[in-house]
Amino acid sequence: MKEKQIILDFTGCKYITEVHWKIRDTFYFPSFYGENLDALWDMGCDYIGSDDEVLELVKIRGVDTLPKEIREYFFNRIMEVFYRIADFNGNVKFEIED
């Protein structure tokens, strides 16, 4: 199986909307992506790790630069969705870099 690395970099994001924009743009979600956790789950299952012949390694950067409340939301909610997506399809791994 081939491996593809994807960089998801949140450096400079100050608002939750910007976090969702980074996710949308990184994974090429359609413009109608709803910028919420339900939409992340729905689009994530369709777009992230959807190629059965490629393992996607998503390296997450810049989390430490997020404002405290956004960082907590990221770790408590968004990462939970990412881990569920990884369990759902098995062709994606998420890794937080320092």
Residue frames relative to the residue before (quaternion, step in Angstrom):
aa qw qx qy qz dx dy dz
M 1.0000 0.0000 0.0000 0.0000 0.00 0.00 0.00
K 0.4136 -0.6986 0.5319 0.2406 3.57 -0.94 0.92
E 0.2426 -0.7503 0.5933 0.1615 3.55 -1.22 0.51
K 0.1154 -0.7718 0.6244 0.0344 3.53 -1.01 0.93
Q 0.2253 -0.7734 0.5779 0.1307 3.59 -0.82 0.97
I 0.1039 -0.7689 0.6304 0.0230 3.50 -1.01 0.94
I 0.2212 -0.7668 0.5896 0.1246 3.58 -0.89 0.93
L 0.0758 -0.7610 0.6443 0.0030 3.55 -0.82 1.12
D 0.0031 0.8490 -0.5224 0.0793 3.56 -0.10 1.34
F 0.1807 -0.8174 0.5444 0.0526 3.55 -0.59 1.22
T 0.3176 0.7639 -0.5066 0.2428 3.59 1.23 0.20
G 0.8112 0.2609 -0.2143 0.4774 3.53 -0.86 1.03
C 0.5322 0.6134 -0.4267 0.3980 3.61 1.21 -0.17
K 0.1378 -0.8090 0.5694 0.0478 3.56 -0.87 0.98
Y 0.7651 0.2711 -0.1383 0.5674 3.58 1.24 -0.40
I 0.6233 -0.5619 0.3919 0.3771 3.56 -1.18 0.59
T 0.5921 0.5678 -0.3680 0.4377 3.58 1.08 -0.63
E 0.6504 0.5093 -0.3164 0.4664 3.58 0.99 -0.79
V 0.5980 0.5475 -0.3537 0.4663 3.59 1.08 -0.69
H 0.6856 0.4692 -0.2862 0.4774 3.59 0.87 -0.92
W 0.6091 0.5384 -0.3591 0.4585 3.62 1.06 -0.63
K 0.6358 0.5204 -0.3293 0.4653 3.59 1.00 -0.82
I 0.6431 0.5103 -0.3187 0.4737 3.57 0.96 -0.88
R 0.6526 0.5280 -0.3077 0.4479 3.59 0.87 -1.00
D 0.7209 0.4539 -0.2558 0.4570 3.57 0.78 -1.03
T 0.6494 0.5357 -0.3220 0.4332 3.59 0.97 -0.82
F 0.7831 0.3167 -0.1590 0.5111 3.59 0.94 -0.89
Y 0.4401 -0.7315 0.4309 0.2926 3.59 1.30 0.25
F 0.1653 0.7727 -0.5829 0.1895 3.55 0.89 0.97
P 0.5675 -0.5956 0.4328 0.3686 3.61 -1.12 0.54
S 0.6701 -0.5315 0.3492 0.3829 3.56 -1.23 0.46
F 0.6575 0.5143 -0.3219 0.4468 3.60 1.15 -0.41
Y 0.2969 0.7505 -0.5251 0.2700 3.61 1.26 0.28
G 0.4177 -0.7907 0.4104 0.1785 3.56 -0.68 1.16
E 0.3703 -0.7723 0.4585 0.2371 3.61 1.28 0.05
N 0.6211 0.4582 -0.3864 0.5049 3.55 0.87 1.03
L 0.7102 -0.4882 0.2995 0.4093 3.58 -1.25 0.26
D 0.6266 0.5263 -0.3426 0.4615 3.60 1.02 -0.70
A 0.6621 0.4900 -0.2966 0.4832 3.57 0.97 -0.87
L 0.6113 0.5430 -0.3473 0.4591 3.59 1.05 -0.73
W 0.6499 0.5034 -0.3142 0.4749 3.58 0.93 -0.85
D 0.6907 0.4915 -0.2890 0.4448 3.59 0.78 -1.02
M 0.7182 0.4243 -0.2519 0.4907 3.58 0.77 -1.01
G 0.6255 0.5667 -0.3358 0.4181 3.55 1.01 -0.83
C 0.6589 0.5060 -0.3115 0.4613 3.58 0.96 -0.81
D 0.7008 0.4615 -0.2640 0.4757 3.59 1.11 -0.65
Y 0.8078 0.3370 -0.1326 0.4651 3.59 0.96 -0.87
I 0.7209 0.4165 -0.2524 0.4931 3.60 1.05 -0.63
G 0.8526 0.0474 -0.0650 0.5163 3.57 -0.71 1.09
S 0.3782 0.7728 -0.4457 0.2473 3.57 1.16 0.47
D 0.6116 0.5254 -0.3582 0.4707 3.61 1.23 -0.23
D 0.3887 -0.7674 0.4680 0.2025 3.59 -0.46 1.23
E 0.7082 0.4632 -0.2620 0.4640 3.60 1.17 -0.45
V 0.7196 0.3792 -0.2258 0.5360 3.58 1.30 -0.03
L 0.2515 -0.7201 0.6272 0.1577 3.54 -0.99 0.92
E 0.1988 -0.7788 0.5862 0.1019 3.56 -0.70 1.09
L 0.1225 -0.7580 0.6383 0.0548 3.54 -0.82 1.06
V 0.1407 -0.8035 0.5774 0.0358 3.54 -0.43 1.28
K 0.1393 -0.7833 0.6039 0.0475 3.55 -0.58 1.21
I 0.1923 -0.8032 0.5608 0.0588 3.53 -0.57 1.23
R 0.0385 -0.8113 0.5822 -0.0355 3.53 -0.73 1.14
G 0.7883 0.3950 -0.2484 0.4010 3.53 -1.32 0.30
V 0.3745 0.7361 -0.4926 0.2743 3.60 1.21 0.15
D 0.6502 0.5371 -0.3125 0.4372 3.57 1.03 -0.78
T 0.6508 0.5081 -0.3196 0.4649 3.62 1.23 -0.27
L 0.5160 0.6456 -0.4191 0.3760 3.59 1.25 -0.20
P 0.5635 -0.5610 0.4623 0.3925 3.60 -1.13 0.52
K 0.6901 -0.5381 0.2960 0.3827 3.57 -1.09 0.79
E 0.7107 0.4568 -0.2838 0.4536 3.62 0.75 -0.96
I 0.6353 0.4975 -0.3250 0.4932 3.61 1.10 -0.64
R 0.6248 0.5374 -0.3309 0.4597 3.59 1.00 -0.80
E 0.6557 0.5006 -0.3103 0.4723 3.61 0.94 -0.87
Y 0.6356 0.5153 -0.3175 0.4793 3.59 0.98 -0.86
F 0.6342 0.5392 -0.3283 0.4465 3.57 0.96 -0.87
F 0.7230 0.4445 -0.2583 0.4614 3.58 0.73 -1.06
N 0.7354 0.4447 -0.2430 0.4499 3.59 0.92 -0.87
R 0.8085 0.2850 -0.1336 0.4972 3.59 0.96 -0.72
I 0.7253 0.4345 -0.2695 0.4611 3.60 0.66 -1.05
M 0.6599 0.4923 -0.3239 0.4661 3.60 0.89 -0.84
E 0.5873 0.5603 -0.3723 0.4501 3.60 1.07 -0.61
V 0.6602 0.4837 -0.3030 0.4882 3.60 0.96 -0.84
F 0.6354 0.5238 -0.3360 0.4572 3.60 0.93 -0.83
Y 0.6739 0.4854 -0.3039 0.4668 3.61 0.88 -0.86
R 0.6239 0.5196 -0.3376 0.4762 3.61 1.06 -0.66
I 0.6270 0.5222 -0.3320 0.4733 3.59 1.03 -0.78
A 0.6435 0.5167 -0.3178 0.4669 3.60 0.97 -0.86
D 0.6582 0.4893 -0.3091 0.4815 3.60 0.98 -0.77
F 0.6350 0.5689 -0.3168 0.4156 3.57 1.03 -0.82
N 0.8457 0.1853 -0.0826 0.4937 3.59 0.74 -0.96
G 0.3693 -0.7889 0.4434 0.2115 3.62 1.16 -0.27
N 0.6643 0.5059 -0.3121 0.4532 3.62 1.21 -0.09
V 0.7043 0.3840 -0.2615 0.5367 3.57 1.22 0.36
K 0.0812 -0.7539 0.6505 0.0444 3.51 -1.20 0.73
F 0.2147 -0.7618 0.6005 0.1136 3.53 -1.09 0.80
E 0.0258 -0.7996 0.5984 -0.0447 3.54 -0.88 1.01
I 0.2461 -0.7663 0.5770 0.1388 3.58 -0.73 1.06
E 0.2086 -0.7754 0.5880 0.0979 3.54 -0.81 1.07
D 0.4760 -0.6588 0.5020 0.2957 3.57 -1.17 0.61
